[in-house]
Amino acid sequence: MSQNTSLVQENYKDYTSQVNVKKTVQILLNYVPPEDLAHLQSIVLTNTAALSRKRKRQRRSSGAPLSRVLGRCYQRWKGQPAYIELYVDNILEDVSWYDLRLPMFRNWMFAKILYHEIGHHVQVISNAKLVKEEVFAEKYAARLKKRFSRQRYGYLRRFLLPLIKVCLGFIRIIKLVKKRLVRKK
C-alpha cells in the first residue's frame, strides 16, 4: 500500500468530488502487479476545468474531444515520465447515487477505467505491438477487474449465486401465472 500511496496525486481546479476517489484508486492499485506499474510516475486525478484551453480542444485518435474522455495514458516522451490522468468529473457525470455510495459499485466503475489506462501503459512497456491498442487495453482491464473482484469480493459468490437462482425461480413463476391469466381471457 505504501508504494501506491505516493503514486496517486490530485490536481483539481474548482472541483470537489462527492467521494474519496484517491482512496478508491489506491485500493484498486493494490491488485495491480508491481511490474505493470514500472516506469509509471503517477496517476493524476483531475477534472476537465484543470486542463489548459489548448488541451481541451485536442482530440483523441478516436475523434472524441479530450474534454469528454474519462482517462488518458501518457507515455514517456522527451525525458518526461509516463503518467495516467483520470478525469473524475467526466467519470462521475452520469453516475447514480447508489453507484457512488456503495464501495463495490464505485470500485468496479473506477476499476474499468483505471485498469484500461494501465493496460495501455503495459502494452508499451512490454512491446506487445501485434495486438491493437484498444483490444489489448480492454482485455487487460477485464483480466484485472476479474482478479480484483475475486480477491476483494469473493465472499459474495457464496451468497449471490443462490440469491440469483431464487430470483430466477420467482421470475419463472410470474411468467407462468401471466400465461395462465392470458389463457383465461
Summary of the structure (lengths in Angstrom):
residues: 185
radius of gyration: 20.6
end to end distance: 64.4
largest distance: 77.2
contacts: 493
relative contact order: 0.12
helix: 61%
strand: 14%
